Amino acid sequence: MRALTRFITTTATVAALGATWTPTALAEGKATLGCSPPFARATVAYIEEISQPLITAGYFTQDSLHALLTSLDHNGNSSLCYAVPPGWDGPPATNGAHRQGYVNLVDDKIV
């Protein structure tokens, strides 16, 4: 019985260590590096440039927008993945909400 307990404990420990050290690209068979469709990779400077209408409208200052984008860049490579949500580029929605400058953002996960 003692040998069985030791075997189970050792097996569980080895499995836990193996799961911890598995590269993220192999996790569940899904590649996790780069940007997944429909997202495109861009520099923080480019995203700041296309987000200027938000600064003009008073939603952000240049500094607060830069701070937000930098906080989303977890790996510090000055790149993010962005996507314009469907229908946001035009024609304007029936409620008149033309969302110029808004994008969905995630980190590009390049390690």
Stockholm file with secondary structure:
# STOCKHOLM 1.0

chainA/1-111         MRALTRFITTTATVAALGATWTPTALAEGKATLGCSPPFARATVAYIEEISQPLITAGYFTQDSLHALLTSLDHNGNSSLCYAVPPGWDGPPATNGAHRQGYVNLVDDKIV
#=GR chainA/1-111 SS CHHHHHHHHHHHHHHHHHHHTSCGGGGGGCCCSSCCTTCEEEEHHHHHHHTHHHHHTTSCCHHHHHHHHHHHCTTCSSEEEEECCTTSSSSCCTTCCCCTTCCEEEECCCC
#=GC SS_cons         CHHHHHHHHHHHHHHHHHHHTSCGGGGGGCCCSSCCTTCEEEEHHHHHHHTHHHHHTTSCCHHHHHHHHHHHCTTCSSEEEEECCTTSSSSCCTTCCCCTTCCEEEECCCC
//
